[in-house]
């Protein structure tokens, strides 16, 4: 099946004054947008990508020393504990860098330093975007979202996904799932990849569109927590990755999450007399609930208030 690349994906130039309006529009319509002029140095991006590829090119028995992901570390094929599999291997790391980096190959010290500087740049971008979002929503407290990522207890994670070339695809042209369809449970995700296609997003009209790869830019996903905080005004985007028959794909994703004890509930300033669509829950409760689900499940379903008929 040939996939059509979409030219409809919103592009936000973070250096322009209309960024906040475009961000709000994109979050309402797609739950997804691309950012340019993001301020993360290309050199930091390509150096970290090079080190990650060095790790993934190690023999399997070397990589497995950094696993299994429990929940952090190296994993292959299996995604989560509930039977989801994909044509992918990955590293899942937490924000606080409590890892034995000596398991990550010979250059582990360099990898750790590059990872730290990259994550601080990407976290800053995430906070800038969330502050523009608050301004675009006309919320007085500009840091209402960003303070959750800046909190020292912020439960943010960093994931590096490597999708090796899939030889069978090149032969029979079938689609093979690299990473199955899902929404991200956190507040916001910032993703970049090398110049290999594969990412697709699900539109409100029920169609999947392919996202043209662009290794200089970042793609931003609205997560489930942000959907709840905006009382459904922003929708978390359902997305997936298809494996590629000819080129391997490497993506790096920063998932900005709140502290575990944070109550996830619609912001009063966005309610103005409206009913909440969701029962109140903590990030800890929601995160635990998602661990018990399959990737494609509607994870927020358990937390929706069903209107009395």
N, C-alpha and C positions, 0 to 999 in steps of 0.2 A: 504494500500500500504506500504510494507516494504521499508524503505529508506536505501540506501547503504551509509555507511560512506566512505569518500574519504581519501586515504592516500596520495593524490597528493598535498594537501594544503602546500604551502611553509612554512618552519619554519626558523626563523631568530634568532640566538643567538646574542643579542646586545653586548655581551662582546668580540666577535670574530672580527678579522680584515676584514673578508670578508662580514661583515654585510651590508656595503653600496652597494656592488654589488648584493647581494641577494635581498635587498629591491627593487632596480631598476628592476631587473628581475621579481620579484613577482608583482610589480605594473603594468608592461607592460603586463604580461600574465593573471593575475587574478584580479588585483585591490584589492588584499586581501592577508594577510599573518598573521601568528601567531608569536608572539615574546616570547622568554624565556630569562632568566637572565635580566629582565626588571628593576630591582631596586626598585620596589614598594613593601614595606614590606607586607608579607602575613597577618600579624597581623592587619594592617590597613584595609586590604581588608575584612577580616572576621568580624572585629568589625563593620564596616559600614554595611556589609550585614546583620548582626544580628539586628542592629537598624532598618534597612529598613524593615526587615521581621516583626519586632514588630509593625511598623506602619501599614503594610498591613494586620496584623491580628486584627486590631481594628475593632469595628462594623462600618458598612458602614456610618451611620450618623455621626460618629466621623471623619472618613476620609474625608467625604464631606465638613467638615468645612474648609479643606485646598484647596478646589476647588471652582468653576470650573476652569480649567486651562485657564487663560485669559491673556497672553498665559501660564503663569507659575502657578504651583500648582498641585492639584490632579485631575486626570481624570480616567474614567472607560469606557471601551468598545468603545466609540467614539474616533476616531483618526483624529484630524484636523477638519476643519469646513465644509468639502465638502462631507460628507456621508460615509467616510471610517469607518468600525467598525472591531474590532478584539476581541479575547478572552484574554483580557489584562486589567490590571489597571496600572497606572503609576504616577510617580511624575516627573514634569519637572521643573528644577531649573536653574536660570541663574548664570553666572560666578561671578556676583558681590554680590551675597548673599543678595539682597534687599528683604528679605522675613520676614514675621512675623512667626518666627519658633515656637511660642507658639501654633500654630495650628497643630503641628506635634507630638502630644501625650505628655505623661508625661516627657519623656527623651529628650525633644526638644533641650536642651542646649548641651547635650552629642552628639546628632545627628549632630548639627551644627558644633561642634568642629571636629568630625570625618570626616564630609564632607569636611571641609576646608582643613584638612591635606591630605586627600585622593586626592582631586582635585589638590592641588599643586604638589603632587608626579606624578600624571598622566599627568598634563600639562608639567612638566619637561621631562617626557618620550616622550611625543608628540614632543616637541622641539628637543630633541636628535635625534629622528627618522627623523624628517624633515631636520636636518642638515646633517645626514648621507646620506639622499636622495639627497640633493644638491651636496654633494661630489661625490656620485655615478654618478650623471648627469654631473660631471665636471664643475659645475657652480662656478665661482670664489668667488662670495659673498655667503659664507656658510650659512648665516642667512636669505637668501632671502625669505624662507617660514616661518621659526620659528619666525621672528620678528613680523609677523602678529598676532601670538598667544600671544607673549610677550607684545604687545602694550596694554597700559592700557585701550584702547577703544575696545579691542578684543571682538567680539560678540560670545563668546563660551557658550554652554549650556551643562547641565548635566541631564541625564535622567535615572531614575530607572524604569525598566519594571518588573511587576510581572504577570506571567502567571499561574493562579490557575490550579489545576488539572481539567480536563474536563471529567466528569463522562461518558457522552454519548460515548466518544471515546473508553473507555475501553470496552464498550458493542458492538459497531458496527464496530470498527476498521477503521472508515473513517478518512480522514484528516480534521482537522478544523484549519482555519487560526487564529493564534495568532496575527500576525502583517503582513499585506499584503506586497507584493513585492514592492520595491522602491529602489532608490539610495539616499545617503545622500547628501544634497546640500552644506555642508561646505567643508573645505579643507581636513580634516582627522578626522576619528572617531576611538576611542580606546574603545574596548568593552571587558568586562569579564562577565562570568556568573557562577552560581553554576553548579554542575555536572549533569545537566539535558539537554538532547538533544533537538533540535527544530530548531536551526539556519540552514538555507540553503543558498547557494550562487548559482548564475546563471553563467554558463560557456559560453565562446564564441561560443561553438558548440551547444548551445541551450538546454543543459541539466541542471537540478538542482542537486546539490550534498549536502549531509548533512555534517555539520562540526562536527567532534567528540568533545564533550564537554571537557573542561580542565580548572578546576577552578583555577589552579596555573598560567595560562598564559593569555596573552591579544591577542585579534584579532584586526587587523588594517584594516580599510576600506579606500580606496581612495574615496574622495568625488567629486562632480561635479566641485567645484571650482578648485581643483587640476588638474582635467582633462583639464580644460580650460587653466590653467597656464602652463601646459606642452604641449599645443596645440594638445591634443588628444593622446599623446604618452602613458600616463597613462589613463586607463579607470575607471570611477567610477563603483563600483561593485553593481549589482542588488542583493538584498537579501530579505529574508522573514523569518518568524518564524512560525512553526507549533505548535499547542497546543499539550500537552502531556496528555495521559489518566491516567498515574499512579503517576507522580511526578510534583510538581510545579516547575517553573523555575523563577529565579530572575536574571536579567541582569542589569549591570550598564554601561552606555555609556557616554563618554566625547566627545563632538563634538567641535573640534577646528575650530573656525571661525574667519575671519578677521574683522577689524573695519567696521562699516556700510558704511562709505564713501569710502572705498578702491575700486579702479578700478580693476576688475577681467579681466585680459587680458593675452595672452601668453607672457612668459618671453622672452625679446629680445635675450638673450644668447642661447635660445633653437631654435630660428627661423632660423638664418643663411640663409636668402634668401627665406625661405618658406613663403607661404601665411598663414595668420591667418584663422583658421576654424571658428572663433567666432567673433561676433560683441562685441565691448567693452561695459561693463556694470558695475555698482557698486554692491557691495554685498547687499546693501539696495534694489536695484531694483530686484535682483535675488531672494532674500528672499521673497519679496512681491509677486513676480510672483509664487513662490512655494506655498505660502499660498492659492493662488487662484486655485490650481490644485488638482487632485486626486493623491493618493500615487503612483499608477502604471504609471502615465503619464511620457512621456519623457520630463522632464522639461527643458532640455537644447535645445530642438528643436526650441523654439522661438528665440534663440540667435545664432543659427548656420548661418553662411554665406552660402547661396546656390550658388554653383559655376555657373556662367552663361554658358549655354550650347551653 
